[in-house]
Amino acid sequence: MNFEIQKPNHLISLASSAQLVTVEVNVWTATKQDKQISNEVTSAKNASTEAGKFTKNLLSNSPDHKALLNYRQTVYNWLQRCTYDWAGSVRLLPTFSIEKFMKEWSAHEVEFNKLLDNFIDKYPTIVSDSAFKQGDMFNRSEYPEPEEVRTKFRMRLHVQKVPQADFRSSVSEALAEDLKNHYERQTQEIINAVMDDASERLVEIASRLANACTEATPDEDGKVRRKKIYDSTVSQAKEICKTIENFNLTGNKALSQAVVDLSFALDGISTEDLRESSYTRSVVKENVDDMLSKFKPIRSFV
C-alpha cells in the first residue's frame, strides 16, 4: 500500500518564512604539541608521560593573529543574534531579515579578509620574532609558508531551504502514522524553541533599554553619572520588533502586543533624543516598563 503523509501546515508556513543558514569560519590556531618537551617536563617531575602534554604557541600571541581568532568569535556572536536554533550549527534565518543578513555577511567577509591580508603580510616578521621568543623550542619546519597559511583561513556561508519532508513510501498505515506524528512533534518543538528565544530576546533588549533610560542618582562622592545609551541598544530594540512582527510563527497575541508596545515606545525616537532629553528618557522608560510588566517571555512545552 502506498501511504502518503501530509506535510504539517505549520511546517509549510515555516518553509515560506525562513531559510536555513550555516556559517563556517576556519582559522589556524598555530599551536603544536611537543612530545620531547612534554617528556622532559614529566620526567623532571617524576610523572608518567601521560600525566601532561606541552603545547607550543607557535606565534607567541601575535596581536595580528589573535585579531583573526577573535574575529571568528565576532562572526559567531553576530550569527547567534540574527538567527535562531534549528539543528546544531544550522541556524534559522527569517526571510524578512535576509537582505540585511547578506549585507552584514558581506561586511564581515571584507573585514575578515582585511585582517587576513594584514596577518599574511606580517607573517614572515612574526615567524622571525617567534624564533627569538621560542628560544631553543623554535623549529622552523613547524611554520608553513605564507601561501599555505592563507589556505587555513576561510569564511563560508551555506544557505538552504527549510525542508518539507514528503513521505511517499510503501509502509504500513500504522508505521506511516507514527512517522507523521514524530515529524509533526519535532517540527513543533523547533518552532516553540524559536519563539521562546525571540520572546526572551525582546525582553532582554527592552530591559536594557529601560535600564539605560533610568535617571542616575548621586553616588557616594555626590557625583551623578548618567547611564550610557548606546546606538546598538536602540537599533537592536527596533530591529527585534520588526523581525517578530514579520516572524511570529505561532501567531502569539501577547508577543504581538508586546512588539506593538515597544515599537510605540520608540516611535520617532533616536539615540540622540534619549541622550539629550531627560523627559524623553522618562517617557520611554515608563512605556517600556509598562510593556515589561504586561509581557512575560514565552515558555512553550509540547
N, C-alpha and C positions, 0 to 999 in steps of 0.2 A: 504494500500500500504506500502511496506517495503522500506524505502528510506535510503540509506547509505551515510553518509557524509565522504568524503575522508579526510585523515589526511593531513594538510598542509606540503609541503616539508620542509619548514624551521623548523618545529617542529620536524620532523624526524631527521633532521641534528642536532638539539639541543639535542635530546634524546641520540644520539650516541656520543656526545662530552662533556657531562656533567652529573653530579649526583646531587641530592638534599640532603642536609645535615641539620640537626638540632642539636644544642648543648644546653644542659641544665646544668647549674651549680647551684645546690641548696645549700643554706647556712642558717645558723641560725643567725639572726640579733641580738639576745639576748637583745631585747627591750620589754618593757611591760608597758602598760598604767596603772596608779594607780589612781582609782576613788577617793579614800579617800584623797590623796594629792591634786588632782585636785579640789575637793570640798573645801578643806581648803584654797587653793590659791584664788579661785574665791570668796569665802566668805570674805576673808580678804580684797579683793579689791572691795567689794560691787558689784560684777559682777554676771551675770547669770551663772548657772552651765554649760551652753552650750557655754560660751564665751571662754573657753580654756581647754586644756587637758594636763596633765603632763605625760610624758613618761620617764620611768626609763631606764637607760643604765645599764643593769644588770652586765656587766663585766667591767664597768668603763674604757672603751677604752683600754682594754688589747692589747698590741702590737702583741701577738701571734694570737689573734682573728682577729685583724684588718688585719694582713697579709693574712689570708684566705679570708676575704671580698675583699681586694684589688686584690687578685689573680683571683677572679671571673671576675673582670673587665679586667684584663690582658688577660684572655682567650677570652672574648668577643671582645676585641680590635684585637686580633690575627685573630679571625674568620672574622671580617669585612675586614681585609687586604687581606685575601687569598680567599674570596668568593665574590659573587655578590648577589644583591637583587633578590628574587623570589616572596615570599609572606609572609610578617610578619617575624616570626622567622626562616622560612625555607629559606635556602640560596643555591645558585647555585655554584657548585664546578666544574671547568673544569676537565675533565678526565685526561688531561695531568698532573695535579697537585696532583692527588690522592695519589701517593706514598709518596710524600713529605708531604702532609697534614696528612697522617696517622702516619708518623714518628714524626711529631711535636705534634700531638694529644697525642701520647703515652708519649712523654716527658712532656707534660702538666699534664697528669694523674699522672705520677710519682711525679712531683713537688707538685701537689695539695695534694696527699696522704701523702707526706712527711710533709707538713705544717700541715695537719690534725693530723697526729700521734703526732707531737710535741705539738700541742694545747691540745689534749686529755691527754697527759702525764702531762701537767702542769695545767689542768683544776681544780683539787682539790685545788691546791695552789691559783689559780686565784679566786676561789669562796671564799676562806678564806680571801684573800686580799679585795675582794668586801665587805665582812661583815664589815671590818674596814672602807672602803671608803664610803659605803652606810649609815653608822650610823643607825639611827632609821628607815630608809626606808628599811633596809635589811629584806628579808623574804626568809628563806631557801627553802620553798616549791616551790618557783618560779624557782629554779635551778634543771633541770633534772639531773639524774645520767649520768656519762660519757658514758655508753653504749648507752643510748637514744640520747645523744647529737651527737654521731658519726653518727647515722642514719639520722640526719638532714642535713648532708653534703654529696653531691654526684655530680659526673660529669657523664653525659650520652651523647652518640653520636648516632644519628639516621641517617641512610643512606638509600636512596630510589631512584629508577629510575625516570627520568623525565617522567611524564605520557603522553601517547599518546592516547588521548580520541578517541574512535572509536564508533561514534554514530550509532547504528543499532536499530531504533525504528519505530514503526508503527505510523508515524506522517505525517502530510500533507507536500507536497513538499515545500510550502511557509514557513512553520514553520522550516522545516529542513534547508532551505537555510538561514534563519535568525540566527539559531544556529551556523551554519558553519561560517557565516560572523563575528559573535560575537567572536567565538572561535579563528579565524584567527587574528582578530584585537587585542584581548587580548594577544595572544602569541607574535605578532609583537611588541607590546608595551613593553613587558618584555625584548625581545631581544634588542630593541633600548635602553632601560634603562641600560642594562648590558654593551653595547658597549659605551654608553655615559660615564658610570662610568670608564670603562677601559681606555678610552682616557684621561679622567681627571687625573687618577692616573699616567698615563705615563707622562703627562705634569708636574704634581706636583713633581714627583721624579726627572725628568730631570731638573727642575728649582732649586731644592735643590742641585743637583749635580753641576750645573753651578755656583750657589752662593758659594758653598764650594770651588770651584776652582778659585774664584776671588782673585787676589793678594791683600793683605791688604795694606792700606795706613796708614801713621803715624797719631796717634790721637793727641789730644791737648797737651799731655805730650811729644810728639815726639816719643812715643813707637809704634812699629809695632807689632800688634797682629794678627798673621795669623789665618784664619778661620780653625776650626777643620773639618777634613774629617773623617767621621765615616764609619766603615766597613758596617754597615747596609745600608747606603746610596748607596754605590757601589753595594752591593749584591742585594738590592731591585730593583735597576735600571736594572741589568742583568736579574733578575727574571721576572719582568714585561714584558721585551722584549720576553723572552721565552714563557711566558704564552700567550701573544697576538698573537705571531707567530703561535701558535697552536690553538688559540681560537678566531679567527676573524670571528665571526658568520655571519656578513654581507658582508664579503669579501671587506671591505672598503680599497681602494687602497692608500689613503692618510695616513691612520693609519698604513698600512703595510710598507709604505715608511718611516714613522717616526720611526718605530721599527728598520728598516734596518739602518737608520742613527744613532740612539742611540747605536745600537749594534756595529756599526763601530767605533764610538767614544770611546767605552770601550773595543774594541777587544785587548786582551792581556794585559790589564791594571789592576793592582791590587791597593788596597788601599795604600799599602806601596809605590808604584810607584808615586802616587799622592802626598803623604805626603813628599817624599824626593826630588822630582824634580819639580822646578818651570816651566821648559819647558814643561813637561808632563801635568801639570795643565793647562797651557795656551793653549796647543793644544786641550785638551779635552774640555775646556771651549769654545773655538772657534767652535768646531764641534757641541757641544750641543746647543750653541746659534744659530747656523745656522739651526739646526733641529727645534728648537722652533720658529724661525722666519718664517718657512715654514708651520708649522702644528698648527692648532687651534683645541681645543677639539671639538669632535663631539657633535652636538646638534640635535637630531632626533625628528621630530614631525610627528605624524601619522595623 
